[in-house]
């Protein structure tokens, strides 16, 4: 049997994988996306960046590969200034026997042993001036002891520096990748599923189904996006990642619906669909098995664009107070926080979040383009 016959017997997805393997840019992009997803999975399981909230350096520690300052070292505690001079304070003897000075002037001596016994029970003038001196001294001793025990752990190198709280920016970037990538992909998946299902039903069946689907499309597109986001957020209530996915999924499906509906209107009259109908294929099989693989490249492109858009939209939602919870972190919250850091010349958190987002978004876009080219029916002879 000839190679052409063998190739003709292969399915559409196997042919697409053969074309994708010949695309070097697509393979590199696939490797970057898979590596990012593996890091996200490791972070979600607690294998990486599980202690991203721990303060491991001084605030705004710069990037360094040779160790950072020990945050557990005793720090100078500035007490509020006082107008009292310790020499102005009474001595312990004067406190326990306020008449001692007057008695000495009259030539009457008091019992020294009794005065010493009473003076031992009175705090020193420095303790009166600084009532928390003993507590500070005990805290410094305990801090020094803990530093001696965990000194090797405290002196860590931060390749990407620290934030204003002394937390590792690299760990924050990895934990933020988990949040942003999962939110972006999940929201894009929800929007793509809604748009694809409604578009396929509207384009294939037409009539009342098409009118109803177009009515939903018109309602969602007639309301400004920001008002729709605020309305859905108000209905959902408290902040959570699931709510962010729902908000973004319900507000970004309209573009997918419009394109998929047009593709199904065009493909349902093609010869291969009529041939499938002639051999007894059901309508649902023609929709899912015959038409969908031929328009999957359009859906994949829309999914990629929506993933990029949802990752950026998460920044806006976090800024408005509807995004990631306050105890979480994402690339969006890092960029929002980095705005204030940049004003004082601390650029590394902004650079880390931006670089991570750029690499993943670019790799995902290039991979989607490669998959689209591999699945394009017009390139089957390539």
C-alpha positions in Angstrom: 0.0 0.0 0.0 1.4 3.4 -0.9 2.3 6.1 1.6 -0.4 8.3 0.2 -3.0 5.6 1.0 -1.6 5.3 4.5 -1.7 9.0 5.0 -5.3 9.1 3.8 -6.4 6.5 6.3 -5.0 8.5 9.2 -7.3 10.6 11.3 -7.3 14.4 11.4 -5.7 14.6 14.9 -2.9 12.2 14.0 -2.2 14.2 10.9 -2.2 17.4 13.0 0.3 15.9 15.4 2.6 14.9 12.5 2.5 18.5 11.2 3.1 19.9 14.7 6.2 17.8 15.2 7.7 19.5 12.2 7.1 22.9 13.6 10.1 23.8 15.8 8.6 27.0 17.2 5.5 25.1 18.0 7.4 22.4 19.8 9.4 24.9 21.9 6.2 26.7 22.8 4.6 23.4 23.7 7.6 22.6 26.0 7.3 26.0 27.7 3.6 25.7 28.2 4.0 22.1 29.6 6.8 23.2 31.9 4.7 26.1 33.2 1.7 23.8 33.8 4.0 21.3 35.7 5.3 24.2 37.9 1.7 25.2 38.5 0.8 21.7 39.5 3.8 21.4 41.9 2.8 24.7 43.5 -0.8 23.6 43.8 0.3 20.4 45.6 2.6 22.4 47.9 5.8 21.0 46.5 7.0 24.5 45.5 6.4 27.9 46.9 4.4 26.5 49.8 6.0 29.0 52.2 5.8 32.1 49.9 4.4 34.2 52.8 7.4 33.6 55.1 9.6 36.7 55.6 13.1 35.5 54.6 14.9 38.9 54.2 14.7 42.5 55.0 12.0 44.6 53.3 12.7 45.4 49.6 15.8 43.2 49.6 17.6 43.6 46.2 18.3 40.6 44.0 21.4 38.8 45.2 23.0 35.4 44.7 25.4 35.7 47.7 23.1 35.7 50.7 20.8 38.3 52.3 20.8 40.1 55.6 19.4 38.1 58.5 15.9 39.2 59.3 16.1 37.6 62.7 19.0 39.8 63.8 18.2 42.1 66.6 16.9 45.4 65.3 17.2 48.8 66.9 14.1 49.7 68.7 13.5 53.4 68.9 11.7 54.3 72.1 9.8 57.5 72.5 11.9 60.3 73.8 11.4 61.4 77.4 12.2 64.7 79.1 13.2 62.9 82.3 16.9 62.5 83.2 17.7 59.3 85.1 19.7 61.4 87.5 16.5 63.3 88.4 14.8 60.1 89.5 14.9 59.2 93.2 17.2 56.5 94.4 15.8 53.3 95.8 16.7 54.5 99.3 14.7 57.7 98.8 11.7 55.6 97.7 11.7 53.3 100.6 12.5 55.9 103.2 11.6 59.4 102.0 12.7 61.0 105.3 16.2 59.5 105.2 17.7 62.8 103.8 16.0 64.9 106.4 17.0 62.6 109.2 20.7 62.8 108.1 20.6 66.6 108.2 19.4 66.3 111.8 22.2 63.9 112.7 20.0 60.9 113.0 21.3 57.8 111.2 18.9 55.1 110.1 19.7 51.4 110.1 21.7 50.6 106.9 20.8 47.0 106.9 17.1 47.8 106.9 17.5 50.3 104.1 19.4 47.8 101.9 16.7 45.1 102.5 14.0 47.5 101.5 15.9 48.9 98.5 16.2 45.4 97.0 12.5 45.3 96.6 12.3 48.6 94.6 12.9 48.7 90.8 15.9 50.5 89.5 15.5 54.1 88.1 16.2 52.7 84.5 13.4 50.2 84.9 11.1 53.0 86.0 12.1 55.2 83.0 11.8 52.2 80.6 9.2 49.8 81.9 9.7 47.4 79.0 13.4 47.2 79.2 13.4 43.7 80.7 11.0 42.5 78.0 13.2 43.9 75.2 16.2 42.3 76.7 14.5 38.9 77.0 13.2 39.2 73.4 16.7 40.0 72.1 18.1 37.0 73.9 15.4 34.7 72.5 15.9 36.1 69.0 19.6 35.6 69.2 19.1 32.0 70.3 16.7 31.2 67.4 19.1 32.8 65.0 21.9 30.5 66.2 19.7 27.5 65.8 18.4 28.4 62.3 21.2 30.6 61.0 21.8 28.5 58.0 18.2 28.8 56.9 18.0 32.5 57.5 20.9 33.4 55.3 19.3 32.6 52.0 20.0 34.1 48.6 17.1 35.8 46.7 17.8 35.7 43.0 14.8 37.9 42.3 14.9 40.0 45.5 12.3 40.5 48.2 9.1 42.5 48.5 8.3 45.2 51.0 7.6 42.5 53.6 10.8 40.6 53.0 9.1 37.7 51.2 10.9 36.0 48.3 9.7 37.5 45.0 10.6 34.2 43.1 8.3 32.2 45.4 5.6 34.9 45.0 6.0 34.8 41.2 5.6 31.0 41.1 2.6 31.1 43.4 1.1 34.0 41.4 1.6 31.9 38.2 -0.5 29.2 39.8 -3.4 31.6 40.5 -3.2 33.6 37.2 -2.7 30.6 34.9 -5.4 28.5 36.5 -7.8 31.5 36.5 -7.0 32.4 33.0 -7.3 28.9 31.5 -10.4 28.0 33.5 -12.2 31.2 32.6 -11.2 30.9 28.9 -12.4 27.3 29.0 -15.7 28.3 30.5 -16.2 31.1 27.9 -15.1 28.8 25.0 -17.5 26.1 26.0 -20.4 28.5 26.4 -19.7 30.2 23.1 -19.0 27.0 21.2 -22.1 25.1 22.4 -24.4 28.0 21.8 -22.8 28.9 18.4 -23.0 25.3 17.2 -26.6 24.9 18.2 -27.6 28.2 16.7 -25.7 27.7 13.5 -26.8 24.1 12.9 -30.5 24.1 13.9 -31.4 27.8 13.1 -35.0 28.8 13.6 -36.1 29.3 17.2 -32.8 28.0 18.6 -30.9 30.6 16.5 -33.3 33.4 17.6 -33.0 32.5 21.3 -29.2 32.2 21.2 -28.9 35.5 19.3 -31.2 37.1 21.9 -28.8 36.1 24.7 -25.9 37.3 22.6 -27.5 40.7 22.1 -28.3 41.1 25.8 -24.7 40.4 26.9 -23.2 42.6 24.2 -25.6 45.5 24.9 -24.5 45.9 28.5 -21.1 47.6 29.1 -18.6 45.0 30.2 -17.6 46.8 33.4 -21.3 47.1 34.5 -21.8 43.5 33.7 -18.8 42.5 35.8 -20.0 44.6 38.7 -23.5 43.1 38.5 -22.3 39.5 38.4 -19.8 40.2 41.2 -22.6 41.7 43.4 -24.7 38.6 42.8 -21.9 36.2 43.6 -21.0 38.0 46.8 -17.6 37.2 48.5 -14.3 37.2 46.7 -12.9 33.8 45.6 -11.1 32.3 42.6 -14.2 30.4 41.6 -16.2 33.7 41.4 -13.4 35.3 39.3 -13.7 32.3 36.8 -17.5 32.7 36.6 -17.3 36.5 36.1 -14.7 36.2 33.3 -16.4 33.2 31.7 -19.8 34.9 31.6 -18.5 38.1 30.1 -16.2 36.9 27.4 -18.0 34.2 25.5 -19.7 36.4 22.9 -16.8 36.5 20.5 -16.6 32.7 20.4 -20.3 32.4 19.8 -20.3 34.7 16.8 -17.4 33.0 15.0 -18.6 29.4 15.8 -22.1 30.2 14.6 -20.8 31.5 11.3 -18.6 28.5 10.8 -21.5 26.0 11.4 -23.7 28.0 9.0 -21.0 27.6 6.4 -20.1 24.0 7.0 -23.5 22.4 7.4 -24.1 22.7 3.7 -20.7 21.2 2.6 -20.5 18.0 0.6 -18.8 16.0 3.4 -21.7 16.9 5.8 -24.3 15.9 3.2 -22.4 12.6 2.6 -22.5 11.9 6.4 -26.2 12.6 6.4 -26.7 10.2 3.5 -25.0 7.3 5.3 -27.3 7.8 8.3 -25.1 9.9 10.7 -27.2 11.7 13.3 -27.3 15.4 13.7 -25.3 15.4 16.9 -22.6 13.2 15.3 -22.3 15.5 12.4 -22.1 18.5 14.7 -19.4 16.9 17.0 -17.5 14.5 14.8 -17.7 15.8 11.3 -17.9 19.6 11.5 -16.2 20.4 14.8 -12.7 19.0 13.8 -12.8 21.2 10.8 -13.5 24.4 12.8 -11.4 23.5 15.8 -8.6 25.8 14.8 -11.0 28.7 15.1 -12.0 27.6 18.6 -8.3 27.1 19.6 -7.4 30.6 18.4 -10.3 32.1 20.4 -9.3 30.0 23.5 -5.7 31.4 23.3 -6.9 35.0 22.9 -9.4 34.5 25.8 -6.7 33.0 28.1 -4.5 36.0 27.5 -7.4 38.4 27.9 -8.6 36.7 31.1 -5.1 36.8 32.7 -5.0 40.6 32.0 -8.6 41.0 33.2 -7.7 39.4 36.5 -5.4 42.4 37.2 -8.4 44.8 36.7 -10.7 42.7 38.9 -8.1 42.5 41.7 -7.7 46.3 41.5 -11.4 46.8 41.7 -11.7 44.4 44.7 -13.4 41.5 42.9 -10.3 39.5 42.1 -8.0 37.3 44.2 -8.7 37.2 47.9 -6.5 39.3 50.2 -4.6 36.3 51.5 -3.7 35.1 48.0 -1.3 36.3 45.3 -1.4 36.5 41.5 0.5 38.2 38.8 -2.2 40.9 38.9 -1.8 41.6 42.6 2.0 41.6 42.2 1.8 44.2 39.4 -0.6 46.3 41.5 1.8 46.2 44.4 4.8 46.8 42.2 3.4 50.2 41.2 4.2 51.6 44.6 7.5 49.9 44.7 8.5 51.4 41.4 8.0 54.9 42.8 10.9 54.3 45.2 13.1 52.5 42.7 12.3 48.9 43.6 11.8 47.4 40.2 12.5 43.6 40.7 8.9 42.6 41.6 7.5 44.3 38.5 10.1 42.8 36.3 9.6 39.3 37.7 5.8 39.3 37.3 6.0 40.9 33.8 8.6 38.5 32.5 6.8 35.5 33.8 3.5 36.6 32.3 5.2 37.5 29.0 6.9 34.2 28.6 3.7 32.1 29.3 1.4 34.3 27.2 3.8 34.4 24.2 4.4 30.6 24.4 0.7 29.9 24.6 -0.1 32.2 21.6 2.6 30.6 19.5 1.5 27.1 20.4 -2.1 28.0 19.5 -0.9 29.3 16.1 1.0 26.1 15.5 -2.0 23.9 16.5 -4.2 26.0 14.3 -1.9 25.5 11.3 -1.7 21.8 12.0 -5.5 21.4 12.1 -6.3 23.7 9.2 -8.0 21.5 6.6 -6.5 23.5 3.8 -3.0 22.3 4.8 -3.7 18.5 4.7 -1.4 18.0 1.8 1.5 19.6 3.6 
